[in-house]
Amino acid sequence: MSERKILVVAHAHREDTVDAAVRVASLLRAAGAVPVLSHEDRAALSAIAPVLSDVAVLGTDVALTDIDLAISLGGDGTILRAAELVRECPAPVLGINMGHVGFLAEIERDAMDSAVQRAVEGDYAVEERLALEVRVKDRADRVVYTTWALNEATVEKDSRERMIEVVIEIDRRPLSTFGADGVVIATPTGSTAYNFSAGGPVIWPTVQAIAVVPLSAHALFARPVVVGPEHVVAVEVLEGGAGASAVLWCDGRRSHPLPPGARVTVRRSPQPVRLARLHPAAFTDRLVRKFQLPVAGWRGPATIDPTGVIDVVPPEAME
């Protein structure tokens, strides 16, 4: 079996993240794997931790197609960056949470050593998450920009003073026109991100769906809409009137200006994002833990045994 090549994704803005990158690189080497860093990460991290200066560089020393797994050290933003780096290969992303909410992260920092060992051994399941394919056309109907998103694609106003006028379309049929600060088009993965802040629905990761959520819309009918993954959503930035230019943001990382007349089409990407999972866990538990939701007073489900006695199943038995 050849050495596993594992991409480590971290930034140098926090001391604990730099320390974690040093630790993970050391653990990978000790286990017989090859740690790899992007060019930007190695430059930034090795300036603080010189021990990382000889780590292999992605695309120079190790080809992207040779990467077996990416380990993300940080919050959800770092996982999104890791997913971006391995987008063109089948390597899954394993998130070690160094932040606060960390919805996408699989484990917390105190389980780092065992997680790295299991990563080297390939002892994990791979969960595929729906991603979005995003295309922008100009007023002449020419494709001027294409990208993708794991969390959401957002059409937003680019001026604080003015709203944008948009028309929402589903499957080539107009749904509604209104003025707004923008429109969020989110995946189930992104339902607990920008979509959540905008008042959109929380969608379980196992549900294949796309949510369309207006931002501060001036309209009678501007409610969140959830459609199936086979549907195509489009947002047109209208010309004239009070309409202003807009900007497209995908996952808060990639952007493109949208002048009046631009059209953004969003559909399910044929290429999902792959997340490595070490511990299967109920999404309900993740919501409760991350949002610190109150569950005091819960009795748990009751079961009836053959004798007719009703027992309450304790929470730990449900895990």
N, C-alpha and C positions, 0 to 999 in steps of 0.2 A: 504494500500500500504506500503510495507516494505521500510526502509531507503535505498536510493540510495547510493551505494558505488563507489566512484570516485577516480581513481588513479591520483595522481599529479606527473608529471615527470619534474624535474628541476635539475640543477646542482649548485654546490656551488661556481663556479669559478667567478661569477659576482654578485656584490652587488644588482643590480636591480632585478636579477633573484631570489635571496634569499628573498628579500622584497616581490616579487610577490608571491612566494610560501607561505609565511606567510599570505598574504592578501587572497589568494584563499582558504587556509585551514580555515581561519576565516569565510569567506563568506559561505563556504560549511556547516560548523557547524551551523551557524546562520540560514541557510535555511533548516536545519534538515537532511542534508546528512552526510555521513561518509567519511572524507578525508583519503586517503591511500597513503603511500610512499613505494617504494622499500627499502629493507634493506640498500643498499648502499647509496641511496639518504637521508634516514632519518639520518644515521650516519653523513654524510657530512654536511647536512643542519642544523641539531640540534646543531652541534659543533659551528655554527655561530649564529643561532637563537634558543636558548633553548626552546622557546615556542612550537617548533615542536617536541620535544622529546617524547611527548605522542601520536603522530599520529600513527594510526594503520599501521602495517607492512604487506606488500603483502606476501602471502604464510605462514605467521605465525599467524597473527590475522584475516586476511581476505583471503579466497581462491581466486585464479585467476578466477575461474568460477563464482564467485559472483560479479566481477567487472562489472559495468554497462557502464562506460565511462572512458576514459583516457584523462586528460587535460595536454597538453604539453606546457611548458613555456620556450621559447627559439627560436632558428631558426630551419631550416630543419633538422639539425643533431639531435636535441632533439626529433623531431617528429619521425624520423627513430628509435630512441632508444625506444620511447613509443610504436611504432608499433611492435618492437621486444619483448617488455615486455608482450604485450597482444596478441601475435601471436596465442596462443593456445586457445583463447576464442573469442566470437563474439563482444566484446566491441569495439566501434569505437573510433577514436582519434580526439580530438578537439585541434587544434593548436592556441595558442596565441603567436603572433610574438614578440619576445624580441630582435631580431637580426636586420639584414639589408635587405637582399633580401627576405627570408622567402616565397618561392613559395608555400609551402604546407600549411602554416598557414592560418587559416580562418579569423582571426581578428587581429587587432593591440592592443597594451597594453592599450590604452586609453579607450577601450570598455570592459575591463576585468570584471567589476562588473555586467553589464547586461548579458554578455556571461555566467558567472557562474550561474546566476539566471536561464537562459534559459536551461543550462545544467542540473540543478537540476530538472527542470520541464519536461525534456525530449523533449523540444521544438526545435528540430533540424531535419534535413534530413540526411540520411546516403548515402554517395557516395562510390561505390565500385571501387577500382582501381586494374588494372591488376598487378599481382605479378609474379615473376619468380621462378620456381623450378630448382635448380642447383645440378648436380651430378658429382662427380669426380671419374674416374676409373684410375687405374694404368696400367702399360704396360702389366700386366697379365690379364687385363680386370676385375679386382675386384673392386667393389665399395668401395672407401676408405673415402669418405666424401660426405655428403649431406647438403644442406642449402637452403636458399631462398633469394630473393631480391625484394625490392620495386622499387628502382631506377635503379640499374644496377649490372651486374656481369662483372668483368673485369679481363682478363688474361693479366698480365703485366710481363715484364722482371724484375728479381730481382737483376740485376747487371747493374750499370750505364754504364759500358764500352761496353757491348755486347747486341745486339738485340736478339730476339728469332725468331726461324723459326716455323711458324704455317701453318696449313691447315684448311680452313674454310669448313664446311660441312652443307648442308641444306637438311633435310629429308633423311639422309643416302647417299647423293650424294655429291662428292667433288665439291667445287666451285672455290677455288683458293688457291695457296700456295705462301707465301711470308715471307720475313723477316720484322720485325716491332718491335716497342716498346711495342705493345700489341694490344688487341682487346676489345672494349666495346660492351656489349650486353645490350641494354637499353629498358625500358618500356616507354610508353608515359609520365608517371609521371617523370621518370628520363631523359626525353629528354631535359629538361632545366638545367640539372646538368652536370655531366662529359661528357655525349654525346654532349651537347651544346659546351663545351669548346674544344672538339675534332673535331668540324666542322660537327657534325651530324645534322639531321633535327629536327626542333621543331614539335612535334606531339601533336595534341589536346587530352586532357584527354579522350574524348568520343570515340576516335579511338582505336580500339583493334588491336594492332600491336606490333612488336618487331623490334628494329633497331640494325643493326650490323655495327659497325664503327671501322675501323682499325686505329691504332695510329702510325703516322709517318712511314707508310709502304713503303718499297722499292719494288714497283711493278707498272706495267702499269695499271692494273685493281685492284684497292684497294679502291673503292668508297663505301660510306655508302650504305647499302642495308636495305630495310624495307620489312618485311614479315608478313603474317597474324599470328594470335595467335595460329592457329592450326599447324603451322610448328615447327619443332625441329631444333635448331641450335647446332652445335658441333664445338669445337675448339680443335685441337690436337697439342701438343707441340712436334715438330719433334726431333728425335735423330740424332746425327752425324752432320758433317759440322760445320757451325758457330753457330748452335743452342745452346742456354744456358737454364738453368733452369728458371722457371717462378714462379709466385705466383698468386693465385686467390683471388680477393677482391670482397666482396658483400656489396654494400652500404657504402663502406669505413669503415666497422665495423667488418666484419668477414673475416678471411683470411685462406688460406691453401696453403702450398708449392706444386709446380707442377714440378717434375723432368721431364727431357726429356722422352717422351713416354706417358705422362699423357694425358688424354682425358676429356674435360669438356663438359657436355651436358646441354643445357638450353632449357626449355620449359615453357609454361604457367602453373602456379600453379593452382590447382583446388580451392585454398583458396585465395580469393582476400584480399586486405587490405581495411579496412572500415574507411572512414574519415567522421567526423561529420561536417555538414555545417549549418550555421545559416543564411547566406545571399547568395542566388543564384547570381552569377556574371559571366559575359562573360569572357572567358579565354583571349580574345583579350585585354580587359581592364587590366587584371592581367599582361599580357606581357608588355603593355605600361607603367603601373605603376612601375613594378619591375625593368625593364630595362631602364626606363626613355626615352622611344622612342619618337622621334619628330613626332608630328601629326599636326603641324601648317599648316593652309591652307585647312584643311578638311571641306567640306561644309555639309556633311551629305547626306543621301539618299533623293531623291525628290519623292514626291507623287502627284498624280493628283486627285483632287476632282471631283465630278460630273459636276461642272461648267466649268471644263477645266483649272482651275487655278493650277499652279504648286507651291507647298509649299516645303520648305526644312525642314526636321524634325530635330529639335535641338538635340544635344547629350544627354541632360537630358531625352528626351522623349524615347530614346532607352534603358535606364537602366531599 
